[in-house]
Amino acid sequence: MLTCFGSTHYELTLSVIQSAILFCYEKKDGPISFFEFKAILNMEDEILKKNLLSLVICSNIIMLIFKSCGKQKYLLKSTPENKISETDTFRFNIEFKSPHKKINLPLISYEEKLFKKGIIN
């Protein structure tokens, strides 16, 4: 998926659901609530939460493994916790910057599997 953060273009490797979440910002400027995403995308809460979380946080282990995630968030969340709640709103981070033009963004579940296998702490 080709996208633009500010004036810089990036090639993102995302899941279909992550792409659908980002495409929601094509139709609407400004924040989008969890319930708006749910209505637009018509998906279960847990699936939506996991995919939103992968766009909101970019943890250290993902940066170590893939070295292309960047240190900033793709979406900015209304609350500071690293957990998605149904009252959260999200806005596109136009200030996102990365030295990489090609960015691979895995789902959070990949990190969960590494933690369970004892590869990460």
KAHU-V709882 format. One record per pair of residues at least 24 apart in sequence whose ideal C-beta (glycine too) atoms are under 10 Angstrom apart, sorted by sequence separation. I is the first residue (numbers start at 1). J is the second residue. D is the distance in Angstrom with one decimal. If there is no record, write none. Layout:
# KAHU-V709882
i->{I/I}
j->{J/J}
d->{D/D}
This chain:
# KAHU-V709882
i->{17/53/57/72/74/52/56/57/71/72/17/56/57/70/71/72/82/21/56/57/70/71/20/56/70/71/53/69/70/74/17/21/53/68/70/17/20/21/53/68/69/74/18/19/52/56/68/17/18/21/22/51/67/68/70/17/18/21/49/50/56/66/68/69/15/16/17/49/55/68/69/70/15/18/48/49/52/68/69/14/17/18/49/55/56/66/67/68/69/17/46/48/52/55/66/15/45/49/65/66/14/58/66/14/45/65/62/12/32/34/62/31/34/62/66/31/33/58/62/65/31/62/65/31/58/38/62/59/61/62/65/25/34/55/61/34/35/37/54/57/60/22/34/35/37/54/56/59/62/13/21/22/33/34/35/36/37/54/55/61/21/33/34/35/36/53/54/57/61/65/13/33/34/53/54/65/12/18/32/33/34/51/52/53/54/64/31/32/33/50/51/54/10/31/32/50/51/61/30/31/32/49/50/61/10/14/31/32/60/61/30/31/59/12/29/30/50/29/10/28/5/25/24/25/26/5/25/24/5/21/25/22/3/10/19/5/6/7/10/18/5/6/8/10/18/3/5/6/8/11/13/14/18/4/5/6/8/10/11/12/13/14/15/17/5/6/10/11/12/13/14/15/4/5/9/10/11/12/13/14/15/3/5/8/10/11/12/13/14/3/1/1}
j->{41/77/81/96/98/77/81/82/96/97/43/82/83/96/97/98/108/48/83/84/97/98/48/84/98/99/82/98/99/103/47/51/83/98/100/48/51/52/84/99/100/105/50/51/84/88/100/50/51/54/55/84/100/101/103/51/52/55/83/84/90/100/102/103/50/51/52/84/90/103/104/105/51/54/84/85/88/104/105/51/54/55/86/92/93/103/104/105/106/55/84/86/90/93/104/54/84/88/104/105/54/98/106/55/86/106/104/55/75/77/105/75/78/106/110/76/78/103/107/110/77/108/111/78/105/86/110/108/110/111/114/75/84/105/111/85/86/88/105/108/111/74/86/87/89/106/108/111/114/66/74/75/86/87/88/89/90/107/108/114/75/87/88/89/90/107/108/111/115/119/68/88/89/108/109/120/68/74/88/89/90/107/108/109/110/120/88/89/90/107/108/111/68/89/90/108/109/119/89/90/91/108/109/120/70/74/91/92/120/121/91/92/120/74/91/92/112/92/74/92/70/90/90/91/92/72/92/92/74/90/94/92/74/96/105/92/93/94/97/105/93/94/96/98/106/92/94/95/97/100/102/103/107/94/95/96/98/100/101/102/103/104/105/107/96/97/101/102/103/104/105/106/96/97/101/102/103/104/105/106/107/96/98/101/103/104/105/106/107/103/103/105}
d->{7.4/9.0/10.0/4.9/10.0/8.1/9.9/5.3/9.8/6.4/7.2/7.7/9.6/7.0/8.9/7.3/9.8/8.1/9.6/9.8/7.3/7.9/10.0/7.2/3.5/10.0/7.4/8.0/8.1/8.8/6.8/6.0/7.6/7.7/6.8/7.8/8.5/6.5/5.3/9.4/8.5/7.4/9.9/9.7/5.1/8.7/4.7/8.7/5.4/9.3/7.3/9.3/7.9/9.4/6.3/4.6/8.9/6.3/8.3/8.2/7.1/9.6/6.5/6.5/9.9/9.6/9.4/4.2/7.9/5.0/7.2/9.1/6.9/6.3/7.9/8.5/7.9/5.0/6.4/9.1/9.2/6.1/8.8/9.7/9.4/8.5/8.9/8.4/8.3/10.0/9.7/9.7/6.6/9.2/4.9/8.1/9.0/9.3/9.4/8.2/8.7/9.7/6.7/8.5/7.3/8.0/9.0/10.0/8.9/9.7/8.1/9.7/9.6/6.2/9.4/8.6/8.7/9.6/9.8/8.4/9.6/8.6/8.6/7.1/7.9/8.3/7.8/8.3/9.2/6.1/8.0/8.7/6.9/7.4/5.5/7.2/6.8/9.7/6.4/7.8/9.8/7.4/5.0/8.9/9.7/7.2/9.7/6.2/9.6/9.4/9.2/8.1/8.6/7.1/9.7/8.4/7.6/5.2/9.8/6.6/7.7/8.0/5.2/9.5/9.2/8.9/4.9/9.6/8.2/9.4/8.5/7.3/7.4/5.2/8.6/9.1/9.7/8.7/9.9/4.7/7.7/7.0/9.6/10.0/9.0/8.6/9.4/6.7/7.7/6.4/8.3/9.0/10.0/4.1/5.6/5.5/9.9/8.5/9.1/6.3/7.4/9.2/6.5/4.9/8.9/9.3/4.4/8.7/8.9/9.2/6.5/8.9/9.2/8.2/9.0/8.8/9.2/8.4/9.7/9.5/9.5/9.1/9.2/8.4/9.9/8.7/4.6/9.2/8.0/8.4/9.9/7.7/8.9/8.2/9.9/8.0/9.2/9.4/9.6/6.4/6.8/5.1/8.3/6.8/9.7/9.4/6.0/6.5/6.9/9.3/7.3/8.8/7.7/8.8/7.5/7.3/8.3/7.8/6.3/8.1/6.9/8.6/8.2/8.7/3.9/7.6/5.8/4.7/5.2/4.5/5.3/8.6/9.8/7.1/7.4/7.4/7.1/8.0/6.5/9.3/6.1/9.4/8.3/8.1/5.6/9.7/6.1/8.8/9.3/9.3/9.8/9.7}
